[in-house]
Amino acid sequence: MRWRALLNCPSLKLQLFQLSGLSLASYKSTCSPDHPNFLQRHACLKMPAAIAIIFAIVGILVVRLLRSYFRLSDIPGPFWAKFTNLWRFRSQNTKGHTARLIALHKKHGKLVRLGPNHVSISDPAAIPIVYSTNPSWRKGPSYYGAVPISKKRAVPSIIAMSERQHTSVRKSVGRAFTTNSLLDYEDSIEATGKELVDVLTENPETDVGQWLQFFAMDMLIRIAFSDTLGLLAKGDDIDGTLAAVMARFDHWGQWGAMPDADFLLNKSRLATLLRGVGDSPLARIGMNKLEARRNDANKQMYTDLCSRFLEGQAKYPDLLRQDEILGIIMSTIGAGADTTAGTLTYTLYFLSKNPTAKTKLLQEIEESLRAGTLSSPPKWKEVQHMPYLDAVLKESMRLLPIASWGLDRVVPPAGATIAGKFIPGDTIVGCQIDATHLDEGVYGSDADSYRPERWIEANEDQRRQMDRAFLTFSAGKRICTGVHIAWLEMKKTLPLLLMNFDLELIDPNQDVRDGIRISAVKYPPPVPMKITRRDLVPS
């Protein structure tokens, strides 16, 4: 056979000997012309061919490991992270990942190596470089973990889209996410907010985070489809919709460090066929609602996200496909629900732990109500002029941003200088949000303390620096598409809750960080609160 003849080739054997570390003298002594049948058979190696091949493979692996090590050898980090992504994979799948990253940056500085080709950054000055708008650095492969599956195929996700796809989508449906469109969604938020107030009135001691998850999902379904799932009304995760959203982010969190393995084991055509991966409840809801809207004779009367998306597809049929609409809707609802519910839960926790901040926010709400500049329910145009409300929400998201790790980007081929070090092209880098948000040069010597006043006391230049370093919604061209909707939801909901309730931790010693479940996002633990009805609205 040809392969046997190849293995008996003297030149190949010489290369295998050299890769295995044996000397040329050893080769010659073993393969000398005096060897029997040398000229006839060229079978000059006594070593079995299989062993030689093993030595060759080991040699190649060693060379690759050494190349990986020396490529970024001047950047400190965990020892095993210099050679393999398994360190990051293990860290992301064990408790305390975010705390480990913060500790690593405190120990090593602005740059920490988390993998053979992966660097974590905590330098606010790097943000305009890494998240540049021109040129825009492409997203890292870790985002592939966010791609959902529908009909056993990967659905385009706005989170993981290529630059070309993202540009097309923004052109087609970007109007749905602008500040000018926000007023179209106020009624949906207010209707769901009323249901939340009714539910909390009936539950004076409860895990407020659970109800906020139901609220956020119902609200976003209303914003998207002018309908509701009824999670608040039933007090239950109907059809496992929330569980499916969590499972998607858990999957992303689990496999983000090893996207190639994720594709091979979970998302390749073979994997989906063998495992029988089906549609998630959210995908089914999206497909059914889209189909119903297309066939609705009165579809022109709607002003929700679905309507905007279908208008965009009709206007730009070559830019937006059906599966892309489904992907955008799933991304908006899934990511939006977690951001809103998580941030509101953490904010209520921080206010309960910091009574001074809570008192100041209540004063701002009461004064605005008395002055007639705030309604019940609050209106978007009104809450935009409440600086302490803005500061409270920003401070909560600064200390507990929802995302669990850096926002990965790929360094362009020419390389880039970051935090004083040259980073070679094609290196994956990302600003670690938690560590960046604790930068004392930007946020002050008390950066690890909850103090909303820092956002108000800062002069114009300091405020600009803090806003630039604020990465909760990412930055640059790929900033969160639904950022304006998220602010609308949170700025209307938080004052609504405080107008109607006094919320206090049942356990004043609870430290929410101890129970956070790290996924692609930081899921809050149960936050039991005592909820007392009150009415700040003047009669």
JOMO-V369070 format. One record per pair of residues at least 12 apart in sequence whose C-alpha atoms are under 6 Angstrom apart, sorted by the first residue. I is the first residue (numbers start at 1). J is the second residue. If there is no record, write none. Layout:
# JOMO-V369070
i->I j->J
i->I j->J
This chain:
# JOMO-V369070
i->8 j->43
i->16 j->56
i->19 j->56
i->19 j->59
i->20 j->55
i->31 j->44
i->65 j->83
i->68 j->116
i->69 j->82
i->75 j->113
i->76 j->112
i->76 j->113
i->77 j->112
i->77 j->113
i->81 j->114
i->81 j->115
i->82 j->115
i->82 j->116
i->83 j->116
i->84 j->115
i->84 j->116
i->85 j->115
i->89 j->257
i->93 j->254
i->102 j->435
i->110 j->122
i->110 j->123
i->117 j->427
i->118 j->428
i->118 j->429
i->119 j->429
i->120 j->429
i->120 j->430
i->120 j->431
i->121 j->430
i->121 j->431
i->121 j->432
i->122 j->431
i->122 j->432
i->122 j->435
i->122 j->436
i->124 j->469
i->131 j->475
i->131 j->476
i->132 j->476
i->133 j->476
i->133 j->477
i->137 j->409
i->138 j->409
i->138 j->410
i->139 j->408
i->139 j->409
i->140 j->408
i->140 j->409
i->140 j->410
i->142 j->256
i->142 j->259
i->143 j->160
i->144 j->160
i->145 j->252
i->145 j->256
i->146 j->252
i->150 j->279
i->151 j->279
i->152 j->272
i->152 j->277
i->152 j->278
i->155 j->327
i->156 j->324
i->156 j->327
i->157 j->327
i->157 j->328
i->158 j->328
i->168 j->319
i->172 j->312
i->173 j->309
i->173 j->312
i->176 j->308
i->185 j->223
i->188 j->222
i->188 j->223
i->189 j->219
i->192 j->219
i->204 j->530
i->204 j->531
i->205 j->529
i->205 j->530
i->205 j->531
i->206 j->528
i->206 j->529
i->207 j->526
i->207 j->527
i->207 j->528
i->209 j->345
i->212 j->341
i->213 j->341
i->214 j->231
i->214 j->232
i->216 j->337
i->216 j->341
i->217 j->337
i->220 j->333
i->223 j->304
i->224 j->304
i->224 j->305
i->224 j->306
i->225 j->306
i->241 j->281
i->241 j->282
i->245 j->334
i->249 j->520
i->250 j->519
i->252 j->520
i->253 j->519
i->253 j->520
i->347 j->396
i->352 j->504
i->378 j->492
i->391 j->452
i->391 j->455
i->392 j->452
i->395 j->452
i->398 j->437
i->401 j->472
i->402 j->521
i->402 j->522
i->403 j->521
i->404 j->520
i->404 j->521
i->404 j->522
i->405 j->432
i->406 j->430
i->406 j->431
i->406 j->432
i->406 j->433
i->407 j->430
i->408 j->429
i->408 j->430
i->409 j->428
i->409 j->429
i->409 j->430
i->410 j->426
i->410 j->427
i->410 j->428
i->411 j->425
i->411 j->426
i->411 j->427
i->412 j->425
i->413 j->425
i->413 j->426
i->499 j->535
i->499 j->536
i->500 j->533
i->500 j->534
i->500 j->535
i->501 j->532
i->501 j->533
i->501 j->534
i->502 j->531
i->502 j->532
i->503 j->530
i->503 j->531
i->504 j->529
i->504 j->530
i->505 j->529
i->506 j->528
i->506 j->529
i->506 j->530
